[in-house]
Amino acid sequence: MTSHRAPKPLAHPSRPAERAVTVALVLAVLAGLAWIAGMIYTVAEWPL
């Protein structure tokens, strides 16, 4: 009698959930860098 095992999921970056998390992290990093750049610009151009 043969046993039926479920195939193991492939840990591959092309999976939709992992891709979505990676895209979200990249967008979060870009947003953070843009915010920091905006703060530096604001402080540099602040009228003293």
PDB file of N, H, CA, C and O in Angstrom:
ATOM      1  N   MET A   1       0.848  -1.178   0.000  1.00  0.00           N
ATOM      2  CA  MET A   1       0.000   0.000   0.000  1.00  0.00           C
ATOM      3  C   MET A   1       0.894   1.242   0.000  1.00  0.00           C
ATOM      4  O   MET A   1       1.826   1.348   0.797  1.00  0.00           O
ATOM      5  N   THR A   2       0.608   2.145  -0.871  1.00  0.00           N
ATOM      6  H   THR A   2      -0.149   2.059  -1.518  1.00  0.00           H
ATOM      7  CA  THR A   2       1.420   3.357  -0.964  1.00  0.00           C
ATOM      8  C   THR A   2       0.837   4.455  -0.087  1.00  0.00           C
ATOM      9  O   THR A   2      -0.378   4.548   0.094  1.00  0.00           O
ATOM     10  N   SER A   3       1.718   5.279   0.452  1.00  0.00           N
ATOM     11  H   SER A   3       2.704   5.204   0.306  1.00  0.00           H
ATOM     12  CA  SER A   3       1.241   6.409   1.258  1.00  0.00           C
ATOM     13  C   SER A   3       1.252   7.663   0.394  1.00  0.00           C
ATOM     14  O   SER A   3       2.163   7.882  -0.405  1.00  0.00           O
ATOM     15  N   HIS A   4       0.247   8.457   0.566  1.00  0.00           N
ATOM     16  H   HIS A   4      -0.493   8.280   1.214  1.00  0.00           H
ATOM     17  CA  HIS A   4       0.132   9.679  -0.220  1.00  0.00           C
ATOM     18  C   HIS A   4       0.569  10.857   0.639  1.00  0.00           C
ATOM     19  O   HIS A   4      -0.082  11.203   1.625  1.00  0.00           O
ATOM     20  N   ARG A   5       1.660  11.454   0.256  1.00  0.00           N
ATOM     21  H   ARG A   5       2.189  11.173  -0.545  1.00  0.00           H
ATOM     22  CA  ARG A   5       2.162  12.612   0.983  1.00  0.00           C
ATOM     23  C   ARG A   5       1.919  13.863   0.146  1.00  0.00           C
ATOM     24  O   ARG A   5       2.019  13.854  -1.081  1.00  0.00           O
ATOM     25  N   ALA A   6       1.602  14.924   0.851  1.00  0.00           N
ATOM     26  H   ALA A   6       1.521  14.932   1.847  1.00  0.00           H
ATOM     27  CA  ALA A   6       1.447  16.196   0.149  1.00  0.00           C
ATOM     28  C   ALA A   6       2.826  16.689  -0.275  1.00  0.00           C
ATOM     29  O   ALA A   6       3.786  16.573   0.486  1.00  0.00           O
ATOM     30  N   PRO A   7       2.931  17.233  -1.469  1.00  0.00           N
ATOM     31  CA  PRO A   7       4.235  17.733  -1.899  1.00  0.00           C
ATOM     32  C   PRO A   7       4.670  18.916  -1.036  1.00  0.00           C
ATOM     33  O   PRO A   7       3.857  19.748  -0.632  1.00  0.00           O
ATOM     34  N   LYS A   8       5.974  18.968  -0.765  1.00  0.00           N
ATOM     35  H   LYS A   8       6.635  18.292  -1.093  1.00  0.00           H
ATOM     36  CA  LYS A   8       6.492  20.071   0.042  1.00  0.00           C
ATOM     37  C   LYS A   8       6.432  21.364  -0.777  1.00  0.00           C
ATOM     38  O   LYS A   8       6.740  21.364  -1.969  1.00  0.00           O
ATOM     39  N   PRO A   9       6.038  22.455  -0.135  1.00  0.00           N
ATOM     40  CA  PRO A   9       6.009  23.723  -0.878  1.00  0.00           C
ATOM     41  C   PRO A   9       7.421  24.165  -1.249  1.00  0.00           C
ATOM     42  O   PRO A   9       8.366  23.995  -0.478  1.00  0.00           O
ATOM     43  N   LEU A  10       7.540  24.722  -2.418  1.00  0.00           N
ATOM     44  H   LEU A  10       6.773  24.860  -3.045  1.00  0.00           H
ATOM     45  CA  LEU A  10       8.844  25.180  -2.875  1.00  0.00           C
ATOM     46  C   LEU A  10       9.148  26.551  -2.281  1.00  0.00           C
ATOM     47  O   LEU A  10       8.336  27.471  -2.375  1.00  0.00           O
ATOM     48  N   ALA A  11      10.303  26.678  -1.679  1.00  0.00           N
ATOM     49  H   ALA A  11      10.963  25.931  -1.602  1.00  0.00           H
ATOM     50  CA  ALA A  11      10.718  27.975  -1.132  1.00  0.00           C
ATOM     51  C   ALA A  11      11.390  28.744  -2.262  1.00  0.00           C
ATOM     52  O   ALA A  11      12.617  28.793  -2.354  1.00  0.00           O
ATOM     53  N   HIS A  12      10.582  29.333  -3.103  1.00  0.00           N
ATOM     54  H   HIS A  12       9.586  29.294  -3.027  1.00  0.00           H
ATOM     55  CA  HIS A  12      11.086  30.030  -4.287  1.00  0.00           C
ATOM     56  C   HIS A  12      10.602  31.469  -4.249  1.00  0.00           C
ATOM     57  O   HIS A  12       9.446  31.706  -3.896  1.00  0.00           O
ATOM     58  N   PRO A  13      11.447  32.451  -4.601  1.00  0.00           N
ATOM     59  CA  PRO A  13      11.034  33.858  -4.500  1.00  0.00           C
ATOM     60  C   PRO A  13       9.926  34.277  -5.460  1.00  0.00           C
ATOM     61  O   PRO A  13       9.402  35.385  -5.350  1.00  0.00           O
ATOM     62  N   SER A  14       9.566  33.414  -6.390  1.00  0.00           N
ATOM     63  H   SER A  14       9.992  32.514  -6.479  1.00  0.00           H
ATOM     64  CA  SER A  14       8.520  33.786  -7.338  1.00  0.00           C
ATOM     65  C   SER A  14       7.123  33.520  -6.784  1.00  0.00           C
ATOM     66  O   SER A  14       6.127  33.754  -7.469  1.00  0.00           O
ATOM     67  N   ARG A  15       7.046  33.031  -5.542  1.00  0.00           N
ATOM     68  H   ARG A  15       7.855  32.840  -4.986  1.00  0.00           H
ATOM     69  CA  ARG A  15       5.721  32.804  -4.935  1.00  0.00           C
ATOM     70  C   ARG A  15       5.065  34.154  -4.689  1.00  0.00           C
ATOM     71  O   ARG A  15       5.742  35.098  -4.282  1.00  0.00           O
ATOM     72  N   PRO A  16       3.775  34.264  -4.924  1.00  0.00           N
ATOM     73  CA  PRO A  16       3.090  35.566  -4.841  1.00  0.00           C
ATOM     74  C   PRO A  16       3.202  36.241  -3.473  1.00  0.00           C
ATOM     75  O   PRO A  16       3.413  37.452  -3.405  1.00  0.00           O
ATOM     76  N   ALA A  17       3.067  35.488  -2.394  1.00  0.00           N
ATOM     77  H   ALA A  17       2.896  34.505  -2.449  1.00  0.00           H
ATOM     78  CA  ALA A  17       3.110  36.104  -1.064  1.00  0.00           C
ATOM     79  C   ALA A  17       4.497  36.667  -0.784  1.00  0.00           C
ATOM     80  O   ALA A  17       4.621  37.790  -0.296  1.00  0.00           O
ATOM     81  N   GLU A  18       5.529  35.907  -1.085  1.00  0.00           N
ATOM     82  H   GLU A  18       5.428  34.994  -1.481  1.00  0.00           H
ATOM     83  CA  GLU A  18       6.889  36.371  -0.842  1.00  0.00           C
ATOM     84  C   GLU A  18       7.206  37.572  -1.722  1.00  0.00           C
ATOM     85  O   GLU A  18       7.880  38.505  -1.285  1.00  0.00           O
ATOM     86  N   ARG A  19       6.729  37.550  -2.949  1.00  0.00           N
ATOM     87  H   ARG A  19       6.182  36.792  -3.304  1.00  0.00           H
ATOM     88  CA  ARG A  19       6.964  38.671  -3.852  1.00  0.00           C
ATOM     89  C   ARG A  19       6.283  39.923  -3.331  1.00  0.00           C
ATOM     90  O   ARG A  19       6.850  41.014  -3.395  1.00  0.00           O
ATOM     91  N   ALA A  20       5.071  39.774  -2.815  1.00  0.00           N
ATOM     92  H   ALA A  20       4.610  38.888  -2.763  1.00  0.00           H
ATOM     93  CA  ALA A  20       4.343  40.922  -2.278  1.00  0.00           C
ATOM     94  C   ALA A  20       5.053  41.498  -1.057  1.00  0.00           C
ATOM     95  O   ALA A  20       5.131  42.717  -0.903  1.00  0.00           O
ATOM     96  N   VAL A  21       5.564  40.638  -0.199  1.00  0.00           N
ATOM     97  H   VAL A  21       5.501  39.648  -0.325  1.00  0.00           H
ATOM     98  CA  VAL A  21       6.291  41.110   0.985  1.00  0.00           C
ATOM     99  C   VAL A  21       7.567  41.822   0.567  1.00  0.00           C
ATOM    100  O   VAL A  21       7.902  42.865   1.127  1.00  0.00           O
ATOM    101  N   THR A  22       8.279  41.279  -0.402  1.00  0.00           N
ATOM    102  H   THR A  22       8.006  40.431  -0.857  1.00  0.00           H
ATOM    103  CA  THR A  22       9.510  41.905  -0.879  1.00  0.00           C
ATOM    104  C   THR A  22       9.219  43.273  -1.486  1.00  0.00           C
ATOM    105  O   THR A  22       9.939  44.236  -1.221  1.00  0.00           O
ATOM    106  N   VAL A  23       8.179  43.361  -2.291  1.00  0.00           N
ATOM    107  H   VAL A  23       7.595  42.578  -2.506  1.00  0.00           H
ATOM    108  CA  VAL A  23       7.811  44.643  -2.902  1.00  0.00           C
ATOM    109  C   VAL A  23       7.425  45.646  -1.826  1.00  0.00           C
ATOM    110  O   VAL A  23       7.807  46.814  -1.905  1.00  0.00           O
ATOM    111  N   ALA A  24       6.677  45.210  -0.829  1.00  0.00           N
ATOM    112  H   ALA A  24       6.367  44.262  -0.765  1.00  0.00           H
ATOM    113  CA  ALA A  24       6.271  46.106   0.259  1.00  0.00           C
ATOM    114  C   ALA A  24       7.477  46.611   1.031  1.00  0.00           C
ATOM    115  O   ALA A  24       7.534  47.789   1.384  1.00  0.00           O
ATOM    116  N   LEU A  25       8.438  45.743   1.299  1.00  0.00           N
ATOM    117  H   LEU A  25       8.391  44.786   1.012  1.00  0.00           H
ATOM    118  CA  LEU A  25       9.647  46.165   2.010  1.00  0.00           C
ATOM    119  C   LEU A  25      10.463  47.149   1.192  1.00  0.00           C
ATOM    120  O   LEU A  25      10.981  48.126   1.732  1.00  0.00           O
ATOM    121  N   VAL A  26      10.583  46.902  -0.101  1.00  0.00           N
ATOM    122  H   VAL A  26      10.162  46.109  -0.540  1.00  0.00           H
ATOM    123  CA  VAL A  26      11.330  47.825  -0.962  1.00  0.00           C
ATOM    124  C   VAL A  26      10.643  49.182  -1.005  1.00  0.00           C
ATOM    125  O   VAL A  26      11.310  50.213  -0.920  1.00  0.00           O
ATOM    126  N   LEU A  27       9.327  49.197  -1.134  1.00  0.00           N
ATOM    127  H   LEU A  27       8.785  48.359  -1.203  1.00  0.00           H
ATOM    128  CA  LEU A  27       8.599  50.463  -1.143  1.00  0.00           C
ATOM    129  C   LEU A  27       8.728  51.185   0.192  1.00  0.00           C
ATOM    130  O   LEU A  27       8.832  52.411   0.219  1.00  0.00           O
ATOM    131  N   ALA A  28       8.722  50.451   1.291  1.00  0.00           N
ATOM    132  H   ALA A  28       8.637  49.455   1.269  1.00  0.00           H
ATOM    133  CA  ALA A  28       8.877  51.066   2.605  1.00  0.00           C
ATOM    134  C   ALA A  28      10.259  51.698   2.750  1.00  0.00           C
ATOM    135  O   ALA A  28      10.389  52.795   3.295  1.00  0.00           O
ATOM    136  N   VAL A  29      11.281  51.015   2.268  1.00  0.00           N
ATOM    137  H   VAL A  29      11.176  50.124   1.825  1.00  0.00           H
ATOM    138  CA  VAL A  29      12.636  51.570   2.336  1.00  0.00           C
ATOM    139  C   VAL A  29      12.736  52.812   1.474  1.00  0.00           C
ATOM    140  O   VAL A  29      13.320  53.808   1.900  1.00  0.00           O
ATOM    141  N   LEU A  30      12.181  52.777   0.270  1.00  0.00           N
ATOM    142  H   LEU A  30      11.707  51.968  -0.077  1.00  0.00           H
ATOM    143  CA  LEU A  30      12.211  53.955  -0.600  1.00  0.00           C
ATOM    144  C   LEU A  30      11.452  55.125   0.016  1.00  0.00           C
ATOM    145  O   LEU A  30      11.897  56.269  -0.073  1.00  0.00           O
ATOM    146  N   ALA A  31      10.312  54.848   0.637  1.00  0.00           N
ATOM    147  H   ALA A  31       9.949  53.919   0.709  1.00  0.00           H
ATOM    148  CA  ALA A  31       9.548  55.907   1.288  1.00  0.00           C
ATOM    149  C   ALA A  31      10.342  56.498   2.454  1.00  0.00           C
ATOM    150  O   ALA A  31      10.328  57.712   2.656  1.00  0.00           O
ATOM    151  N   GLY A  32      11.018  55.670   3.207  1.00  0.00           N
ATOM    152  H   GLY A  32      11.030  54.684   3.043  1.00  0.00           H
ATOM    153  CA  GLY A  32      11.847  56.148   4.312  1.00  0.00           C
ATOM    154  C   GLY A  32      12.990  57.013   3.827  1.00  0.00           C
ATOM    155  O   GLY A  32      13.274  58.056   4.415  1.00  0.00           O
ATOM    156  N   LEU A  33      13.650  56.593   2.761  1.00  0.00           N
ATOM    157  H   LEU A  33      13.419  55.746   2.283  1.00  0.00           H
ATOM    158  CA  LEU A  33      14.746  57.389   2.201  1.00  0.00           C
ATOM    159  C   LEU A  33      14.240  58.715   1.660  1.00  0.00           C
ATOM    160  O   LEU A  33      14.901  59.742   1.814  1.00  0.00           O
ATOM    161  N   ALA A  34      13.075  58.702   1.030  1.00  0.00           N
ATOM    162  H   ALA A  34      12.538  57.867   0.905  1.00  0.00           H
ATOM    163  CA  ALA A  34      12.500  59.942   0.516  1.00  0.00           C
ATOM    164  C   ALA A  34      12.145  60.881   1.667  1.00  0.00           C
ATOM    165  O   ALA A  34      12.343  62.092   1.563  1.00  0.00           O
ATOM    166  N   TRP A  35      11.624  60.334   2.756  1.00  0.00           N
ATOM    167  H   TRP A  35      11.463  59.350   2.840  1.00  0.00           H
ATOM    168  CA  TRP A  35      11.280  61.150   3.915  1.00  0.00           C
ATOM    169  C   TRP A  35      12.540  61.775   4.519  1.00  0.00           C
ATOM    170  O   TRP A  35      12.547  62.961   4.850  1.00  0.00           O
ATOM    171  N   ILE A  36      13.600  60.985   4.663  1.00  0.00           N
ATOM    172  H   ILE A  36      13.595  60.022   4.395  1.00  0.00           H
ATOM    173  CA  ILE A  36      14.858  61.500   5.212  1.00  0.00           C
ATOM    174  C   ILE A  36      15.420  62.588   4.307  1.00  0.00           C
ATOM    175  O   ILE A  36      15.859  63.631   4.792  1.00  0.00           O
ATOM    176  N   ALA A  37      15.411  62.358   3.005  1.00  0.00           N
ATOM    177  H   ALA A  37      15.054  61.511   2.611  1.00  0.00           H
ATOM    178  CA  ALA A  37      15.897  63.373   2.068  1.00  0.00           C
ATOM    179  C   ALA A  37      15.068  64.641   2.169  1.00  0.00           C
ATOM    180  O   ALA A  37      15.620  65.740   2.114  1.00  0.00           O
ATOM    181  N   GLY A  38      13.769  64.513   2.313  1.00  0.00           N
ATOM    182  H   GLY A  38      13.321  63.620   2.358  1.00  0.00           H
ATOM    183  CA  GLY A  38      12.908  65.678   2.471  1.00  0.00           C
ATOM    184  C   GLY A  38      13.199  66.440   3.745  1.00  0.00           C
ATOM    185  O   GLY A  38      13.175  67.671   3.748  1.00  0.00           O
ATOM    186  N   MET A  39      13.476  65.731   4.831  1.00  0.00           N
ATOM    187  H   MET A  39      13.496  64.731   4.829  1.00  0.00           H
ATOM    188  CA  MET A  39      13.813  66.394   6.095  1.00  0.00           C
ATOM    189  C   MET A  39      15.148  67.131   5.982  1.00  0.00           C
ATOM    190  O   MET A  39      15.282  68.250   6.477  1.00  0.00           O
ATOM    191  N   ILE A  40      16.126  66.513   5.339  1.00  0.00           N
ATOM    192  H   ILE A  40      16.017  65.604   4.936  1.00  0.00           H
ATOM    193  CA  ILE A  40      17.428  67.166   5.155  1.00  0.00           C
ATOM    194  C   ILE A  40      17.265  68.416   4.298  1.00  0.00           C
ATOM    195  O   ILE A  40      17.841  69.460   4.603  1.00  0.00           O
ATOM    196  N   TYR A  41      16.491  68.313   3.237  1.00  0.00           N
ATOM    197  H   TYR A  41      16.023  67.465   2.989  1.00  0.00           H
ATOM    198  CA  TYR A  41      16.253  69.469   2.368  1.00  0.00           C
ATOM    199  C   TYR A  41      15.548  70.583   3.141  1.00  0.00           C
ATOM    200  O   TYR A  41      15.897  71.757   3.016  1.00  0.00           O
ATOM    201  N   THR A  42      14.550  70.198   3.944  1.00  0.00           N
ATOM    202  H   THR A  42      14.267  69.245   4.046  1.00  0.00           H
ATOM    203  CA  THR A  42      13.801  71.198   4.711  1.00  0.00           C
ATOM    204  C   THR A  42      14.711  71.926   5.691  1.00  0.00           C
ATOM    205  O   THR A  42      14.655  73.152   5.797  1.00  0.00           O
ATOM    206  N   VAL A  43      15.543  71.188   6.404  1.00  0.00           N
ATOM    207  H   VAL A  43      15.588  70.193   6.318  1.00  0.00           H
ATOM    208  CA  VAL A  43      16.446  71.801   7.377  1.00  0.00           C
ATOM    209  C   VAL A  43      17.497  72.647   6.669  1.00  0.00           C
ATOM    210  O   VAL A  43      17.848  73.724   7.150  1.00  0.00           O
ATOM    211  N   ALA A  44      18.001  72.178   5.538  1.00  0.00           N
ATOM    212  H   ALA A  44      17.716  71.303   5.147  1.00  0.00           H
ATOM    213  CA  ALA A  44      19.039  72.919   4.806  1.00  0.00           C
ATOM    214  C   ALA A  44      18.487  74.226   4.237  1.00  0.00           C
ATOM    215  O   ALA A  44      19.210  75.219   4.159  1.00  0.00           O
ATOM    216  N   GLU A  45      17.225  74.233   3.843  1.00  0.00           N
ATOM    217  H   GLU A  45      16.638  73.426   3.906  1.00  0.00           H
ATOM    218  CA  GLU A  45      16.637  75.429   3.223  1.00  0.00           C
ATOM    219  C   GLU A  45      15.857  76.286   4.233  1.00  0.00           C
ATOM    220  O   GLU A  45      15.237  77.280   3.855  1.00  0.00           O
ATOM    221  N   TRP A  46      15.890  75.906   5.494  1.00  0.00           N
ATOM    222  H   TRP A  46      16.394  75.099   5.801  1.00  0.00           H
ATOM    223  CA  TRP A  46      15.129  76.632   6.509  1.00  0.00           C
ATOM    224  C   TRP A  46      15.689  78.039   6.683  1.00  0.00           C
ATOM    225  O   TRP A  46      16.895  78.205   6.869  1.00  0.00           O
ATOM    226  N   PRO A  47      14.827  79.053   6.625  1.00  0.00           N
ATOM    227  CA  PRO A  47      15.326  80.427   6.805  1.00  0.00           C
ATOM    228  C   PRO A  47      15.731  80.668   8.262  1.00  0.00           C
ATOM    229  O   PRO A  47      14.929  80.499   9.181  1.00  0.00           O
ATOM    230  N   LEU A  48      16.958  81.056   8.446  1.00  0.00           N
ATOM    231  H   LEU A  48      17.609  81.193   7.700  1.00  0.00           H
ATOM    232  CA  LEU A  48      17.458  81.287   9.805  1.00  0.00           C
ATOM    233  C   LEU A  48      17.350  82.753  10.182  1.00  0.00           C
ATOM    234  O   LEU A  48      17.725  83.134  11.291  1.00  0.00           O
TER     235      LEU A  48
END
